[in-house]
C-alpha cells in the first residue's frame, strides 16, 4: 500500500511540476521533473526508481520497433540494485576476469563528477532488463538462417530506446539531487581486450545486472533472467542509498541447463554461424562475423541500418524464463 501511495504521489507531484514549467505530461515522453524535496520524503527509493523505469517503458512512444503496426520493442522490465562498494566490481577488474580496464562504480562516477568527493558505499548501481515481446520472439523463433525483420528492428530501435532510458534515469536522478551517470554513454567508454573473454568494454551491462541479482550467464554468454534471455540490459550509477537486491545464486552459470545439469546446448544448435559449442562456449570472433552478415542482410533486404541476430536467445528453454 505504501508503494502504491508513493507512486500516486509521484505522479501527482510530477504532473504539477510539469505544468508549472510548461512541460508535456505523461502523455508525452514523460520527461517530467522530479523534485529533491519529494524524493527525500520517500521511504523506499528502490520502489520509486523501479516505478520510474517501469512507467517509462510502458508509456514512452519511443518504445517501438517502428513497423507499420508500431509494435513495442519491450515488455515489462525487471529492475535490480547493487552497492557501489560490492566486492564483485573489484573482482571484475582482475586479470582472470574481465580485466583492469573495467570500471568500478566509483571509477566511472569520479570520471563523470570529478568535483564531487564520493565514497564507494555512497553509490548504487541501478540495473534493468528489457524483455522482448512475445510477438518479436515468436517471429525469430521460426527462423533458421536469417533473422526476422521484427527482431532486427527491435535490436536497432529497441536499443535506441534503451539509450533514451539510460539518459532519462540518469537525468531524473540528477535533477532530484542524486548525481548519476549511465556508464555506457560516457565519453570515456571504450572497448578493451580481456585475457579471459577477448573483446570487452570498460563497463559491462550484463555484469552490472548479474551483480544486481537479475540473472546469470549461459553457454552463449547471454544473461538468463526471470524473464528469460531474449533481452537487452541497461544500467546507471548514482550517488544515493538504495538497498541491494539479493543475488539468489552462487555461481555465474547457475541458471544455465548446460552448466547446471550437463544438458541442453540448444543455443549452440540454433546458431547459424557455429559460434557456440558445448566444449568451448561462445566464440566472439565468429559471432561478430555473423552479426556483420545480418547487418548486410538488413541493409540490402530490409533497408535498415543496423544488425540483429538473436538466434541463441530464442527457440531455447531459457528464452522467456529460468529453465531449472
C-alpha positions in Angstrom: 0.0 0.0 0.0 2.8 2.4 0.9 4.5 1.8 -2.5 1.2 2.5 -4.3 0.6 5.7 -2.4 4.1 6.8 -3.1 3.6 6.1 -6.8 0.4 8.1 -6.9 2.0 11.0 -5.0 4.9 10.9 -7.5 2.6 11.1 -10.5 0.6 13.9 -8.8 3.7 16.0 -7.8 5.4 15.4 -11.1 2.4 16.5 -13.1 2.1 19.7 -11.0 5.8 20.4 -11.6 5.4 19.8 -15.3 2.5 22.2 -15.5 4.5 24.8 -13.6 7.4 24.8 -16.0 5.3 24.3 -19.1 6.4 20.7 -19.9 4.4 17.9 -21.5 2.8 15.5 -19.1 2.6 11.7 -19.0 1.0 11.8 -22.5 4.3 13.0 -23.9 7.7 11.3 -23.4 7.4 11.5 -19.7 10.3 14.0 -19.3 8.8 15.1 -16.0 10.8 16.9 -13.4 11.3 15.2 -10.0 11.9 17.5 -7.0 14.5 16.6 -4.4 12.1 17.5 -1.6 9.7 15.0 -2.9 12.3 12.3 -3.3 13.8 12.8 0.1 10.4 12.1 1.7 10.2 8.6 0.1 10.7 5.7 2.3 11.6 3.3 -0.5 13.9 4.7 -3.2 14.1 1.2 -4.8 10.4 1.2 -5.4 10.4 4.8 -6.7 13.2 4.1 -9.2 11.5 0.8 -10.3 8.3 2.8 -10.9 10.2 5.4 -12.9 11.7 2.7 -15.2 8.5 0.6 -15.4 6.3 3.6 -16.3 8.7 4.9 -18.9 8.9 1.5 -20.6 5.1 1.2 -20.5 4.2 4.8 -21.7 7.0 6.2 -23.8 6.2 6.3 -27.5 9.9 5.6 -28.2 9.4 2.0 -27.1 8.6 0.9 -30.6 10.1 -1.1 -33.4 8.8 1.4 -35.9 6.9 -1.0 -38.1 3.6 -0.2 -39.7 1.8 -1.7 -36.6 4.1 0.4 -34.3 4.7 -2.6 -32.1 6.5 -2.2 -28.8 10.1 -3.5 -28.6 9.9 -4.2 -24.9 7.6 -5.8 -22.4 7.6 -5.1 -18.6 11.1 -4.7 -17.3 13.0 -6.2 -14.3 14.9 -3.8 -12.1 17.7 -4.6 -9.6 20.2 -2.8 -7.4 23.8 -3.4 -6.1 26.0 -1.4 -3.8 28.9 0.7 -5.1 31.2 -1.0 -2.6 30.2 -4.5 -3.5 33.5 -6.5 -3.8 32.2 -8.1 -7.1 33.1 -4.9 -9.0 36.7 -5.2 -7.9 36.6 -8.9 -8.9 35.6 -7.9 -12.4 38.9 -5.9 -12.7 41.1 -9.0 -12.0 43.2 -10.3 -14.9 41.4 -13.6 -14.5 38.1 -12.0 -15.1 37.2 -9.0 -17.4 40.4 -7.1 -16.8 41.9 -3.9 -15.2 40.2 -1.7 -17.7 36.8 -2.5 -16.4 35.4 0.3 -14.2 34.2 0.1 -10.7 31.2 2.2 -9.9 33.5 4.7 -8.1 35.8 5.0 -11.1 33.1 5.9 -13.6 31.5 8.2 -11.1 34.7 10.1 -10.5 35.4 10.4 -14.2 31.9 11.9 -14.6 31.8 14.1 -11.5 35.4 15.0 -10.6 34.2 17.9 -8.5 32.3 15.6 -6.1 34.1 13.6 -3.4 32.2 10.3 -3.1 32.9 7.0 -1.3 32.1 3.6 -2.8 29.5 2.9 -0.1 27.6 6.1 -1.1 27.0 4.8 -4.6 24.4 2.4 -6.0 24.2 0.6 -9.3 20.7 0.5 -10.9 20.3 -2.2 -13.5 17.3 -3.2 -15.6 16.4 -6.0 -18.0 14.2 -5.2 -21.1 12.5 -8.4 -22.3 11.4 -8.7 -25.9 7.6 -9.0 -26.5 6.2 -12.4 -27.4 5.4 -11.2 -30.9 9.1 -10.4 -31.6 10.4 -13.6 -30.0 7.9 -15.7 -31.9 8.9 -14.1 -35.2 12.5 -15.0 -34.8 11.8 -18.4 -33.2 10.6 -19.8 -36.6 13.7 -18.6 -38.5 16.7 -20.8 -39.2 19.3 -18.8 -41.1 18.3 -15.2 -41.5 16.9 -13.1 -38.7 13.3 -11.8 -38.8 12.6 -8.2 -39.6 10.9 -7.6 -36.2 13.9 -8.8 -34.4 16.3 -6.6 -36.4 14.0 -3.6 -35.8 13.9 -4.4 -32.1 17.7 -4.6 -32.0 18.1 -1.2 -33.7 15.2 0.8 -32.4 14.8 -1.0 -29.2 18.4 -0.2 -28.2 17.9 3.4 -29.2 15.1 3.4 -26.7 17.4 1.7 -24.1 19.9 4.6 -24.6 17.0 7.0 -24.1 16.0 5.2 -20.9 19.6 5.4 -19.6 19.6 9.1 -20.2 16.1 9.5 -18.6 17.1 7.6 -15.4 20.4 9.4 -15.0 18.9 12.9 -15.7 15.9 12.3 -13.5 18.0 11.2 -10.5 20.5 14.1 -11.0 17.6 16.6 -11.1 16.4 15.1 -7.9 19.7 15.7 -6.2 21.4 12.4 -6.8 24.3 12.7 -9.2 24.0 9.8 -11.7 25.7 8.6 -14.9 24.9 5.9 -17.5 28.4 4.3 -17.9 28.0 3.1 -21.5 27.0 6.7 -22.6 30.1 8.2 -21.0 32.6 9.9 -23.4 35.3 7.7 -21.6 33.5 4.4 -22.5 35.7 2.2 -24.7 36.5 -1.3 -25.7 39.4 -3.3 -24.4 40.8 -6.8 -24.7 40.2 -9.3 -21.9 42.7 -12.1 -21.5 39.8 -14.4 -20.5 36.9 -13.1 -22.6 38.6 -11.4 -25.6 36.7 -8.3 -26.7 35.3 -6.5 -23.7 34.4 -3.0 -22.6 35.1 -0.6 -19.7 31.5 -1.3 -18.4 29.5 -4.5 -18.9 25.7 -4.0 -18.7 25.3 -7.8 -18.2 27.8 -7.9 -15.4 26.1 -5.0 -13.7 22.8 -6.9 -13.9 24.4 -10.1 -12.6 25.8 -8.1 -9.6 22.3 -6.6 -9.1 20.6 -10.0 -8.7 18.9 -10.1 -12.1 20.4 -13.2 -13.7 23.4 -15.5 -14.6 25.2 -16.3 -17.8 24.5 -19.1 -20.3 26.6 -21.1 -22.6 26.4 -18.4 -25.3 27.3 -15.7 -22.7 23.8 -14.3 -22.7 22.2 -13.3 -19.4 19.4 -15.7 -18.3 16.9 -13.9 -16.1 13.4 -14.4 -14.7 12.1 -13.0 -18.0 14.4 -15.2 -20.0 17.4 -14.5 -22.2 15.7 -12.6 -25.1 16.5 -9.3 -23.6 18.6 -6.1 -23.6 20.2 -4.7 -20.4 20.9 -1.2 -19.1 22.4 0.5 -16.0 23.1 3.7 -14.2 25.5 4.5 -11.3 24.1 7.0 -8.8 25.2 8.7 -5.6 22.2 7.6 -3.5 21.4 4.9 -0.9 19.4 2.0 -2.3 19.0 -1.4 -0.7 20.8 -4.0 -2.8 18.8 -6.8 -4.5 19.9 -10.2 -3.1 21.8 -12.4 -5.5 19.9 -15.7 -5.3 22.8 -17.6 -6.8 26.4 -18.5 -6.0 27.7 -19.4 -9.4 27.7 -17.2 -12.5 26.3 -20.1 -14.6 23.6 -21.2 -12.1 20.6 -20.7 -14.4 22.1 -22.5 -17.5 21.0 -26.1 -18.1 24.3 -26.9 -19.8 26.4 -25.9 -16.8 23.9 -26.8 -14.0 22.8 -30.3 -15.3 25.1 -31.1 -18.3 22.1 -31.0 -20.7 20.6 -28.6 -23.3 23.1 -26.8 -25.6 20.3 -25.7 -27.8 21.8 -22.2 -28.2 24.7 -23.9 -30.0 22.3 -25.8 -32.3 20.4 -22.6 -33.0 23.4 -20.5 -34.0 23.6 -20.5 -37.9 27.3 -19.5 -37.7 28.5 -22.2 -35.4 29.7 -19.5 -32.9 28.7 -21.6 -29.8 29.9 -25.0 -28.8 29.4 -27.2 -25.7 33.2 -27.6 -25.5 34.4 -24.0 -25.8 31.3 -21.9 -25.3 31.0 -18.6 -27.2 33.4 -17.6 -29.9 33.2 -13.8 -30.1 35.1 -13.5 -33.4 32.7 -15.9 -35.2 29.8 -14.3 -33.6 30.9 -10.9 -34.8 31.1 -12.1 -38.3 27.6 -13.4 -38.1 26.4 -10.0 -36.7 28.1 -8.3 -39.7 26.3 -10.6 -42.0 22.9 -9.7 -40.5 23.8 -6.1 -41.0 24.4 -6.7 -44.7 21.1 -8.6 -44.9 19.2 -5.8 -43.0 20.6 -3.1 -45.4 20.1 -5.0 -48.7 16.8 -6.8 -48.0 15.1 -4.5 -45.5 16.6 -1.1 -45.9 17.5 -0.9 -42.3 20.8 0.4 -40.9 22.0 -2.0 -38.2 22.2 -5.6 -37.3 20.3 -8.2 -35.3 20.9 -11.9 -34.8 19.5 -13.4 -31.6 19.1 -17.0 -32.7 20.8 -18.1 -29.4 18.2 -16.2 -27.4 15.1 -17.7 -29.0 13.8 -21.2 -29.5 15.7 -22.3 -26.4 14.5 -23.3 -22.9 15.8 -20.1 -21.4 14.1 -17.8 -24.0 11.5 -16.5 -21.6 12.3 -18.0 -18.1 14.8 -19.6 -15.9 14.7 -23.2 -17.2 15.7 -25.0 -14.0 
